[in-house]
Amino acid sequence: MGISKRNYITISIIVINVIYFLFLETHGGSTDTMVMLKYGAAFTTNIRNGEYYRLVTSMFMHFGIEHIVNNMMILVILGSKLEDIVGHIRFFIIYMLAGVFANIASDWVQSVSGDVAVSAGASGAIFGIVGALLYALLVNRGRIRDLSLYQIVVSLALMLYAGFRTTGVDNIAHVAGAISGFLLCLVLYLGGEKEELQSDEYYDRIL
């Protein structure tokens, strides 16, 4: 099942990311580090000085077209699936909190190591989606509709591998996002896929 108009949280998040990207492109360019820092990217010094909003705003910012396209493609595929499974409100909570926790973890590690950098992107929240899907599949015996536990495990492994093989990637945020998504889903989602699927089918009919 692909993305549809009922996945309005996923669609809204994508729209916000695209609008913010276009704004950055017309105000100096999304590949300019100083422009990104000016408009809300995460940076340890600023966060430590009380600019905590960067933990959120940086989630909707991307360095260049390739960065945003890659993240939005994954969000279209996996975000819509998680929204269908756990519902709109729980999906939004998982997405936002996983992204924030990922940024907090990254900020802490950078502060301790002294290896600081301006960072931005939806990757932490997207890894949170993958972590949440992993938990949801575990409590539903490894399969939900056309999605299997094997697919998500392989996807997570490949995404982590690609990150660690690439320079300039915030792997701490990726790992922290996945763990946060898993734990948040553990707290918020109790299973019951059969009932939700029946509700979704009814929703499809009335639309």
C-alpha positions as CSV (number, residue, x, y, z in Angstrom):
1,M,0.0,0.0,0.0
2,G,1.6,3.3,-1.1
3,I,1.1,6.8,0.1
4,S,-2.4,8.2,-0.2
5,K,-4.4,11.3,0.9
6,R,-5.1,9.7,4.3
7,N,-1.4,9.9,5.0
8,Y,-1.8,13.6,5.7
9,I,0.9,13.7,8.4
10,T,3.5,12.2,6.1
11,I,2.4,14.5,3.3
12,S,2.5,17.6,5.5
13,I,6.0,16.8,6.7
14,I,7.2,16.4,3.1
15,V,5.6,19.7,2.1
16,I,7.2,21.5,5.0
17,N,10.6,20.1,4.1
18,V,10.2,21.1,0.5
19,I,9.0,24.6,1.3
20,Y,11.9,25.1,3.7
21,F,14.3,23.8,1.1
22,L,13.0,26.3,-1.5
23,F,13.3,29.1,1.1
24,L,16.9,28.2,1.8
25,E,17.7,28.0,-1.9
26,T,16.3,31.5,-2.4
27,H,18.1,32.9,0.6
28,G,21.7,32.0,0.0
29,G,21.6,28.3,-0.9
30,S,21.2,25.1,1.1
31,T,24.8,24.1,0.6
32,D,26.1,27.2,2.2
33,T,27.0,26.2,5.8
34,M,26.6,29.8,7.1
35,V,23.2,30.1,5.5
36,M,22.1,26.8,7.1
37,L,23.4,28.0,10.5
38,K,21.6,31.3,10.1
39,Y,18.2,29.7,9.4
40,G,18.2,26.9,12.1
41,A,20.7,24.1,11.5
42,A,22.0,22.4,14.6
43,F,25.3,23.5,16.0
44,T,26.6,22.6,19.5
45,T,27.7,26.1,20.5
46,N,24.4,27.7,19.6
47,I,22.4,24.9,21.3
48,R,24.4,25.2,24.4
49,N,23.7,28.9,24.4
50,G,20.0,28.3,24.7
51,E,18.9,28.0,21.0
52,Y,17.1,24.7,21.6
53,Y,14.7,25.3,18.7
54,R,17.5,24.1,16.5
55,L,16.9,20.6,17.7
56,V,13.6,20.9,15.8
57,T,14.3,23.3,12.9
58,S,17.3,21.3,11.7
59,M,15.0,18.3,11.1
60,F,13.4,20.2,8.2
61,M,16.6,21.4,6.6
62,H,18.8,19.7,4.0
63,F,22.2,20.3,2.4
64,G,21.4,20.3,-1.3
65,I,19.0,18.6,-3.6
66,E,20.4,15.1,-3.3
67,H,20.1,15.2,0.5
68,I,16.4,16.2,0.5
69,V,15.4,13.9,-2.4
70,N,16.9,10.8,-0.7
71,N,15.3,11.5,2.6
72,M,11.9,12.4,1.1
73,M,11.8,9.2,-1.0
74,I,12.4,7.1,2.1
75,L,9.8,9.1,4.0
76,V,7.2,8.5,1.2
77,I,7.8,4.8,1.3
78,L,8.2,4.1,5.0
79,G,6.5,7.1,6.7
80,S,3.2,6.3,5.0
81,K,3.4,2.6,6.2
82,L,4.1,3.6,9.8
83,E,1.3,6.2,9.7
84,D,-1.1,3.5,8.5
85,I,0.0,1.1,11.2
86,V,0.1,3.3,14.3
87,G,-2.3,6.1,13.3
88,H,-1.7,9.8,12.6
89,I,-1.1,11.2,16.1
90,R,1.3,8.4,17.3
91,F,3.1,8.6,14.0
92,F,3.6,12.4,14.4
93,I,4.8,11.9,18.0
94,I,7.3,9.2,17.0
95,Y,8.6,11.1,14.1
96,M,9.1,14.4,16.0
97,L,10.5,12.9,19.2
98,A,12.8,10.4,17.5
99,G,14.2,13.3,15.5
100,V,14.7,15.5,18.6
101,F,16.3,12.7,20.6
102,A,18.6,11.9,17.6
103,N,19.7,15.5,17.6
104,I,20.2,15.6,21.4
105,A,22.4,12.5,21.2
106,S,24.4,14.0,18.3
107,D,24.9,17.2,20.2
108,W,26.0,15.4,23.3
109,V,28.6,13.3,21.5
110,Q,29.9,16.3,19.6
111,S,30.2,18.2,22.9
112,V,32.2,15.4,24.5
113,S,34.4,14.6,21.6
114,G,35.0,18.2,20.5
115,D,34.4,17.2,16.9
116,V,31.7,19.7,16.1
117,A,29.9,20.4,12.9
118,V,26.8,22.2,11.6
119,S,24.2,19.5,11.0
120,A,20.8,19.3,9.5
121,G,18.4,16.7,7.9
122,A,15.5,14.5,8.5
123,S,17.6,11.4,8.8
124,G,17.3,11.0,12.6
125,A,13.5,11.1,12.4
126,I,13.5,8.8,9.4
127,F,15.7,6.3,11.2
128,G,13.1,6.6,14.0
129,I,10.4,5.5,11.6
130,V,12.5,2.4,10.7
131,G,13.0,1.6,14.4
132,A,9.3,2.0,15.1
133,L,8.5,-0.3,12.1
134,L,10.9,-2.8,13.5
135,Y,9.0,-2.9,16.8
136,A,5.6,-3.0,15.2
137,L,6.6,-5.9,13.0
138,L,8.0,-7.8,16.0
139,V,4.7,-7.5,17.9
140,N,2.7,-8.5,14.8
141,R,4.7,-11.8,14.2
142,G,7.0,-10.4,11.5
143,R,4.5,-9.2,8.9
144,I,2.0,-6.3,8.4
145,R,0.2,-6.3,5.1
146,D,2.9,-6.2,2.4
147,L,5.7,-5.4,4.9
148,S,7.9,-8.0,6.5
149,L,10.4,-8.0,9.4
150,Y,13.1,-9.2,7.0
151,Q,12.6,-6.1,4.7
152,I,12.9,-3.7,7.6
153,V,16.0,-5.4,9.1
154,V,17.7,-5.4,5.7
155,S,16.7,-1.8,5.1
156,L,18.0,-0.7,8.5
157,A,21.3,-2.6,8.0
158,L,21.9,-1.1,4.6
159,M,21.0,2.4,5.7
160,L,23.4,2.2,8.6
161,Y,26.1,0.6,6.4
162,A,25.8,3.4,3.8
163,G,26.1,6.0,6.6
164,F,29.2,4.6,8.1
165,R,30.8,4.2,4.7
166,T,30.2,7.8,3.8
167,T,32.0,10.8,5.2
168,G,30.2,13.8,6.6
169,V,27.2,11.7,7.8
170,D,25.9,12.1,11.4
171,N,25.8,8.4,12.3
172,I,25.2,9.0,15.9
173,A,21.9,10.7,15.0
174,H,21.0,7.7,12.8
175,V,21.6,5.2,15.5
176,A,20.0,7.3,18.2
177,G,17.0,7.9,15.9
178,A,16.5,4.2,15.3
179,I,16.7,3.3,19.0
180,S,14.4,6.2,19.9
181,G,11.8,5.1,17.3
182,F,11.9,1.6,18.6
183,L,11.4,2.6,22.2
184,L,8.7,5.2,21.4
185,C,6.7,2.6,19.4
186,L,7.1,0.2,22.3
187,V,5.4,2.7,24.6
188,L,2.8,4.0,22.2
189,Y,1.8,1.0,20.1
190,L,0.3,-2.2,21.5
191,G,-0.3,-4.1,18.3
192,G,-3.8,-4.9,17.1
193,E,-3.0,-4.7,13.4
194,K,-6.1,-6.7,12.4
195,E,-8.4,-4.1,14.0
196,E,-6.6,-1.2,12.4
197,L,-6.6,-2.9,9.0
198,Q,-10.3,-3.3,9.2
199,S,-10.7,0.3,10.1
200,D,-8.5,1.4,7.2
201,E,-10.5,-0.7,4.7
202,Y,-13.7,0.9,6.0
203,Y,-12.1,4.3,5.6
204,D,-11.1,3.5,2.0
205,R,-14.7,2.6,1.2
206,I,-16.3,5.8,2.6
207,L,-13.7,7.9,0.7
